[in-house]
Amino acid sequence: MALGLSVGCGDDSDDQQGSGQETTGAGGDASGTGGGATGATSGSGGDASGSGATTGTGATTGPGATTGTSATTGPGATTGTGAGGGEVEESTGFSVRGRFLHDRCGEKVLLRGVNEMVVWLSSGPDGLPEFEEIAKTGANTVRIVWLATESAAGLDQAITNALSQKLIPIVELHDATGKWELLPTLVDYWTRSDVVAVIKKHEQNLLVNIGNEVGDQVDNAAWEAGYKQAITRMREAGITVPLIIDASKWGQNIDQLQAVGPALVAHDPNILLSVHMWWVDGSGATITKELEESVALNLPLMVGEFAQHAVYECGQHPFDYKTLLAKSVELEVGWLAWSWGAVENGDCKEDGPFDMTTDGTFAGLTGWGREVAVTDPNSIQKTSVRPHSIETGACR
């Protein structure tokens, strides 16, 4: 299961500072020798009910636990009407059950959307008019690039604007891209009282991606311990929403997600594990193998980033995104493409730009971006379903 992963690329590791876009890492070199763990663990992987589980927020009796076909029993649960017309227990927000995400009304949600570097928009980080343009694809989610230097008020506005376009907001902090030692500083931001207040305001409809591609070479034990501590700190601060955790090795190390992910799920089942498919080996066979292995482990896996080729050596390493789209429908795996393009990508600018659009508009979709968003049989427009709670603000 070893992959030829590019090291120090981090795709969007544009790690932009101000108006510049600069790639971090050791010059984008690649070892091509594969990721961390070479053998995935077998056995448990879904909802945890044993060791490491608690009865508090995020545990098996909190958000994400099921008590029936579509009912949840989390803090603040109220009775509502389910998609099938029967009564469900309405939870306080999204929850992860086994390997699937559900909205507060119990409806299963497969994420279909895009990333956008909102925080570097020349017009300001409020996401408009970009969210309006993204919504025209039929996407049900947008991953919002954010920084810990931004205000809580700005965060509130960006989330509000995404929801106004019926997009599920996923907010990620980009400050620690490739830098494992900075993970605690991200948690410092998330647990600030003013930021927690924003998260709680939107907790019915929000997902939080703790950090983008935190860490390059991080061994399994350190990665597990670091994220367990991060999750615990955020839960103790009162954050109940599902937490998304990126793989190490600039988001690419799916071997580590498979090996250590079950332990994190046991610690807190209300999480999603995100792999960024910037693999040097982006063949359909590799994509299929890794997705099937993850599903067999019952991992709550999503693909947080991908484009038409790798970052390292760009067009020399094509990525079979059409296989990803097809297998994601078959296996019910969520994904987000990188990236919309209102903020121009710095990586591979001269050799297959990652921008899905020429100008950040729906009309400007071109090439691989248009295929992923509109024309492919498994594109966003043809497979994305917005949950009723996002469409109407209420359960059926």
C-alpha positions in Angstrom: 0.0 0.0 0.0 3.0 2.3 -0.1 2.5 5.3 -2.4 4.9 7.5 -4.3 4.0 10.6 -2.5 5.4 14.0 -3.2 7.0 15.6 -0.2 7.0 19.3 0.7 4.5 20.2 -2.0 1.3 20.7 -0.2 -0.5 21.9 -3.4 -1.9 25.1 -2.0 1.1 25.2 0.2 1.2 28.4 -1.8 1.3 29.4 1.8 0.6 32.8 0.6 1.9 35.8 2.5 0.0 38.9 1.6 -0.4 39.1 -2.1 2.4 36.7 -3.0 2.0 33.0 -3.6 5.0 31.1 -2.5 5.4 27.4 -2.2 6.8 26.2 1.1 8.7 23.0 1.8 12.1 22.0 0.5 11.7 23.3 -2.9 8.9 20.9 -3.7 11.3 17.9 -3.9 9.8 14.4 -3.8 11.2 11.2 -2.4 8.8 9.0 -4.4 9.3 6.3 -1.8 5.9 6.2 -0.3 4.1 7.3 2.8 4.3 6.4 6.5 2.7 3.1 7.6 2.9 0.5 4.9 0.3 -1.8 6.4 -3.2 -0.7 7.3 -4.7 -1.9 10.4 -7.7 -4.3 10.2 -10.7 -4.6 12.4 -12.6 -1.8 14.0 -13.0 1.4 12.3 -16.5 2.7 12.8 -18.4 4.0 15.7 -16.4 3.5 18.9 -18.0 1.9 21.9 -15.0 0.7 23.8 -11.7 2.0 24.8 -11.2 5.7 24.5 -14.9 6.4 24.2 -16.5 8.8 26.6 -20.0 9.9 27.4 -19.3 13.5 26.7 -19.3 15.6 23.6 -18.2 13.7 20.5 -18.4 10.3 22.1 -20.8 7.5 21.3 -23.6 9.0 23.3 -23.0 12.5 21.9 -23.2 13.9 18.4 -22.7 11.1 16.0 -24.2 8.3 18.0 -27.2 6.6 16.5 -30.2 5.2 18.4 -32.1 4.1 15.4 -32.3 4.3 11.7 -32.0 8.1 11.6 -32.1 9.3 15.1 -29.4 10.9 17.1 -29.2 11.6 20.8 -26.9 14.5 21.2 -27.0 17.5 23.5 -30.0 19.7 22.8 -31.8 17.1 20.7 -35.3 17.9 19.7 -38.0 15.9 17.9 -38.4 16.6 14.2 -39.6 14.9 11.0 -37.2 12.7 9.1 -36.7 12.5 5.3 -38.9 9.4 5.3 -41.7 11.2 7.0 -41.2 9.6 10.4 -40.0 11.2 13.6 -36.3 11.6 14.2 -34.4 13.2 17.1 -32.9 16.4 15.7 -29.4 16.9 16.9 -27.6 20.2 17.4 -25.7 19.8 14.1 -23.9 17.6 11.7 -22.7 14.2 13.0 -20.5 11.4 11.9 -21.9 7.8 12.2 -19.7 5.0 11.2 -18.1 6.4 8.0 -20.9 8.7 7.0 -21.8 12.3 7.7 -25.4 13.2 8.6 -27.1 16.5 9.0 -29.0 17.4 12.1 -32.1 15.9 10.7 -30.5 12.5 10.1 -30.1 12.9 6.4 -26.9 11.3 5.0 -24.7 13.8 3.3 -22.0 13.1 0.7 -19.8 16.2 0.3 -19.4 17.5 -3.2 -17.7 20.8 -3.6 -14.6 22.9 -4.0 -11.9 24.7 -2.1 -11.5 28.5 -2.3 -8.7 30.6 -0.9 -11.2 33.1 0.5 -8.8 34.6 3.0 -6.7 36.1 0.1 -9.5 37.5 -2.0 -8.6 41.0 -3.2 -12.1 42.2 -2.3 -11.8 40.9 1.3 -12.3 37.5 2.9 -16.1 37.4 2.9 -16.4 34.9 0.0 -18.6 37.1 -2.1 -19.3 37.0 -5.0 -17.3 33.7 -5.2 -19.8 31.7 -3.1 -22.6 32.7 -5.5 -20.6 31.5 -8.4 -19.6 28.2 -6.8 -23.3 27.6 -5.8 -24.2 27.6 -9.5 -22.5 24.3 -9.9 -24.9 22.7 -7.5 -22.1 22.1 -4.9 -23.3 21.3 -1.4 -20.1 22.5 0.3 -17.2 24.9 0.1 -13.9 24.5 2.0 -12.9 28.0 3.2 -9.1 28.7 3.5 -8.7 30.8 6.6 -5.9 32.1 8.9 -5.5 32.4 12.6 -4.6 36.1 12.1 -8.2 36.8 10.9 -10.9 38.1 13.2 -13.8 36.2 14.6 -16.1 38.7 13.1 -14.6 38.0 9.7 -15.1 34.3 10.2 -18.7 34.8 11.1 -19.3 36.8 7.9 -17.6 34.2 5.7 -19.6 31.4 7.2 -22.9 33.4 7.0 -22.2 34.1 3.3 -21.6 30.5 2.5 -24.8 29.4 4.2 -26.7 32.1 2.3 -25.8 30.3 -0.9 -26.8 26.9 0.6 -23.3 25.7 0.9 -22.1 23.8 3.9 -19.1 25.8 5.2 -15.9 23.8 6.0 -13.4 26.2 7.6 -9.7 25.3 7.7 -6.7 27.0 9.2 -3.8 27.3 6.7 -1.1 28.7 9.0 0.5 25.3 9.9 0.7 23.8 6.4 3.6 21.3 6.5 4.5 22.5 10.0 3.7 19.8 12.7 5.0 21.9 15.6 2.3 24.6 14.9 -0.7 22.3 15.5 -1.2 23.6 19.1 -1.3 27.2 17.8 -4.2 26.3 15.6 -6.1 24.9 18.5 -5.3 28.1 20.4 -7.3 30.0 17.7 -10.2 27.6 17.6 -10.6 27.7 21.4 -10.5 31.5 21.8 -13.8 32.6 23.4 -14.8 34.8 20.5 -14.1 32.1 17.9 -16.0 29.5 19.9 -18.9 31.8 20.0 -18.9 32.0 16.2 -18.7 28.2 15.9 -21.6 27.7 18.4 -23.7 30.3 16.5 -23.4 28.2 13.4 -23.0 24.7 14.9 -26.2 23.4 13.2 -24.5 23.7 9.8 -20.8 23.9 10.2 -17.8 21.6 9.8 -14.3 22.6 11.2 -11.1 21.3 9.5 -8.6 21.8 12.4 -5.6 22.5 10.1 -4.6 22.2 6.5 -1.9 19.5 5.8 -0.3 19.9 9.2 3.1 18.3 9.2 5.4 16.5 6.7 7.2 13.6 8.2 5.2 12.8 11.4 5.3 9.3 12.8 2.1 7.5 13.7 2.5 7.8 17.5 3.1 11.5 17.4 0.3 12.1 14.9 -2.2 10.2 17.0 -1.1 11.9 20.3 -1.1 15.3 18.7 -4.6 15.1 17.3 -6.1 13.4 20.3 -4.9 16.3 22.3 -6.2 18.8 19.8 -9.6 17.1 19.7 -9.9 17.0 23.4 -9.0 20.7 23.8 -11.6 21.7 21.3 -14.3 19.5 22.8 -13.5 20.9 26.3 -14.0 24.4 24.9 -17.5 23.5 23.9 -17.1 22.8 20.2 -19.4 20.0 19.2 -19.3 20.1 15.4 -17.6 17.4 13.4 -13.9 17.9 13.2 -12.0 17.2 10.0 -8.4 15.9 10.3 -5.9 16.1 7.4 -3.3 13.4 6.9 0.3 14.3 7.4 2.9 14.4 4.6 1.2 17.5 3.3 -2.2 15.8 3.5 -1.2 12.8 1.4 -0.4 10.1 3.8 -3.4 7.8 3.5 -1.4 4.9 5.0 -1.3 6.8 8.3 -5.0 7.5 8.2 -5.7 3.8 7.7 -3.2 2.8 10.4 -4.1 5.3 13.1 -7.5 6.6 12.1 -9.4 3.9 13.9 -7.7 5.0 17.2 -8.8 8.6 16.6 -12.3 7.5 15.8 -12.3 5.5 19.1 -11.2 8.6 20.9 -14.0 10.7 19.2 -16.3 9.2 16.6 -17.5 12.7 15.5 -14.6 13.2 13.1 -13.8 12.9 9.4 -10.4 11.9 8.1 -9.2 13.9 5.0 -6.6 12.8 2.4 -5.2 15.2 -0.2 -4.5 13.2 -3.3 -1.4 15.0 -4.6 0.2 11.6 -5.2 3.0 11.1 -7.7 1.2 7.9 -8.5 -2.3 9.2 -9.4 -3.3 6.2 -11.4 -6.9 4.8 -11.3 -5.6 1.6 -9.9 -4.0 3.3 -6.9 -7.0 5.6 -6.3 -9.3 2.6 -6.4 -7.1 0.5 -4.1 -6.8 3.2 -1.4 -10.4 4.1 -1.4 -11.5 0.4 -1.2 -9.1 -0.3 1.6 -10.4 2.7 3.6 -14.0 1.7 3.1 -13.2 -1.8 4.2 -11.8 -0.3 7.4 -15.1 1.7 7.8 -13.0 4.9 8.0 -14.9 8.2 7.8 -12.8 9.2 4.8 -13.2 12.2 2.6 -10.9 13.6 -0.2 -10.1 17.1 0.8 -8.1 18.2 -2.2 -7.2 17.0 -5.7 -6.7 18.4 -9.2 -5.7 17.1 -12.6 -2.1 16.3 -11.6 0.4 16.3 -8.7 2.2 19.4 -7.4 5.6 17.9 -7.7 6.7 18.1 -11.4 3.1 19.1 -12.2 2.0 17.7 -15.5 4.5 14.9 -15.5 2.4 13.2 -12.9 -1.3 13.2 -14.0 -4.1 12.4 -11.6 -6.9 10.2 -12.8 -9.7 12.4 -11.4 -12.4 10.7 -13.5 -11.7 7.4 -11.7 -11.9 9.3 -8.3 -15.3 10.8 -9.3 -16.7 7.4 -10.4 -15.4 5.4 -7.4 -16.6 8.1 -5.0 -20.1 7.6 -6.2 -19.8 3.9 -6.0 -18.2 3.9 -2.5 -20.1 7.0 -1.2 -17.0 9.1 -0.4 -17.1 12.9 -0.3 -14.6 15.1 -2.1 -13.6 18.7 -2.8 -11.6 19.9 -5.8 -8.7 22.3 -5.5 -9.4 25.1 -6.2 -12.0 27.4 -7.6 -9.6 30.1 -8.9 -10.8 33.5 -7.9 -7.4 33.6 -6.1 -4.9 32.3 -8.6 -2.8 29.3 -7.6 0.9 29.7 -7.6 1.8 26.0 -7.9 2.1 24.7 -11.5 1.2 28.0 -12.9 3.1 27.4 -16.1 2.4 23.7 -16.3 -1.3 22.9 -15.9 -2.7 25.5 -13.5 -5.0 24.2 -10.8 -7.5 27.0 -11.1 -10.9 25.5 -12.1 -12.0 28.9 -13.5 -10.3 31.6 -15.5 -11.8 34.4 -13.4 -13.6 32.9 -10.4 -17.0 32.7 -12.2 -19.2 29.8 -13.2 -19.0 31.0 -16.8 -15.2 30.9 -16.6 -15.0 27.2 -15.8 -12.6 25.5 -18.1 -10.7 22.3 -18.8 -10.5 19.8 -15.9 -12.5 22.2 -13.7 -15.4 22.2 -16.0 -15.4 18.5 -16.2 -15.3 18.1 -12.4 -18.0 20.7 -11.8 -20.4 20.2 -14.7 -19.8 17.8 -17.6 -18.4 14.5 -16.3 -21.2 11.9 -15.5 -20.1 12.0 -11.9 -19.5 15.7 -11.7 -20.7 18.0 -8.9 -23.7 19.1 -10.9 -24.7 15.5 -11.6 -24.1 14.0 -8.1 -24.3 16.7 -5.5 -27.3 16.7 -3.2 -27.9 19.5 -0.7 -29.5 18.3 2.5 -33.0 19.6 3.1 -31.8 21.3 6.3 -29.4 23.5 4.3 -32.0 24.1 1.5 -34.8 25.2 3.8 -33.3 25.7 7.2 -35.6 23.0 8.7 -36.1 19.2 8.8 -38.8 17.8 6.5 
